[in-house]
Amino acid sequence: MERESFKSRLGFVLIAAGCAIGLGNVWRFPYIAGQYGGAAFVLPYLGFLILFGLPVLMAELAVGRGGRSGVAMGFDNLEKPGTHWHKAKYLLIFSNYVLMAFYSVVTGWMFYYFYKMVTDQSFLKGTPEQIAAGFGEMLSNPALLIFWMTIAIVLGLGVVSLGLQKGVESVTKKMMICLLGIMILLAIRAVTLPGADEGLRFYLLPSLERLTQSGKGVGEAIFAAFAHAFFTLSIGIGSMAIFGSYIKKDHSLPKEAASVCALDTFVALMAGIIIIPSCFAFGQEPGQGPGLIFVTLSNVFAQMPAGRFCGSAFFLFMSFAALSTLIAVFENIVSFWMDLKGVPRKKSAAWNILVVILLSLPCALGFNVLSGFEPFGPGSCVLDLEDFFVSNTMLPLGGMFFAVFCSSRYGWGQENFFKEINTGRGLKLPVNGFIKVYFKWILPALIAVLLVQGYMSKFAPELCARIFG
């Protein structure tokens, strides 16, 4: 049977970017930039994105396009006879399930906040402490979290069940265009607020003095940029490989990867332009951490003229960003069983609704019923454990696996890999001695450092600070 393909190249770029564009861009990126002195983090992040994120993205897309499958059969079709690279498929798809187990819950938060902004006129009326308490009240309500989590799962898998072109491509294209439009309007509003110019200077003009004042070292800021450049593209667990399997060989993969990376980066930078100047305009701290979106920005909207309208638009934008990732990763999960077992698309989507809901329950209950389970000590929860497994373990480990598979003569091999990525019109990757050495040795070594640093920062923070700070 002929494999499905995208209706247009724009469809591929928007959907692949939609997979990369998620809460890491519009939630994590701004607060990390705030913590590390703004531009002192942003500039090295952009450099590492090119040196680090792009190569692994190209490797995932190449495995998908070359193997005409996602991780289900991609390695099987490309590996040399007698080797066992294909066995990694089970750990990779399991990681996709774990990602959805907590990402669907957080997507539900976005849906809930958008709903409250639109329907509840009193939602932003209260003291800053009351607004902050509202976030805690949401987390303490298991029925509420499960309801919105289920809405997110059913909506995401419902879109996937409609098919690649009629469902995933059609819906995601419209949603991404709306996302970009809302973002531009919010950015214009943010930069025209009184006092926003100070936030723009913080965000766009490098200053070692600000970095020192933040309490972070130069080495720590650079390493944070290094890590986020990898995580922001959602690479390492095969989520991008499936989209490589749907594209034709008309355009080179460096061109496609650069387009996806550019759009992903644009959204991250624009999210910072929306959030950081707004925080400065109303005396809020942009580097507060994960509470930035639900507590800090809610307080900003409470003080802003037409704040309820801006808050509604912002959480609609956040909902689109989260849902685009859900749809993309669900497409990878559904297509895995289609490719591996020949399960029809609608049947695979229907069964996965039940599976993902069950897998997501521990995360939803981890803030209330299961709050006594603290895997990393006081204050931690199920979400922290699942996020650590995906972000600090499987993304770097999987990224290393893709890089080694594409470069090793025992895997796919560099000659086959470079031939695949340079097939088609557009940007070509020069194949010379340095590029070959970089892909074969330097890139896996850098990913290994990232993996070690992630574990040390969690389990040996003082030693990690001495080494990497």
ABEGO torsion letter per residue (X at the ends): XBBBBBABAAAAAAAAAAAABBAAAAAAAAAAAAAAGEAAAAAAAAAAAAAAAAAAAAAAAAAAAAAGBBAAAAAAAABBBGBAAAAAAAAAAAAAAAAAAAAAAAAAAAAAAAAAAAABAAAABEBAAAAAAAAAAAAABAAAAAAAAAAAAAAAAAAAAAEAAABAAAAAAAAAAAAAAAAAAAAAAAAABBGAAAAAAAAABBBAAAAAAAGBBAAAAAAAAAAAAAAAAGBGAGAAAAAAAABBAABBAAAAAAAAAAAAAAAAAAAAAAAAAAAAAAGBBAAAEAAAAAAAAAAAAAABBGAAAAAAAAAAAAAAAAAAAAAAAAAAAAAAAAAAAGBBAAAAAAAAAAAAAAAAAAAAAAABAAAABBAAEBGBBAAAAAAAAAAAAAAAAAAAAAAAAAABAABAEAAAAAAAAABEBEBBBBBBAAAAAAAAAAAAAAAAAAAAAAAAAAABAAAAAAAAX
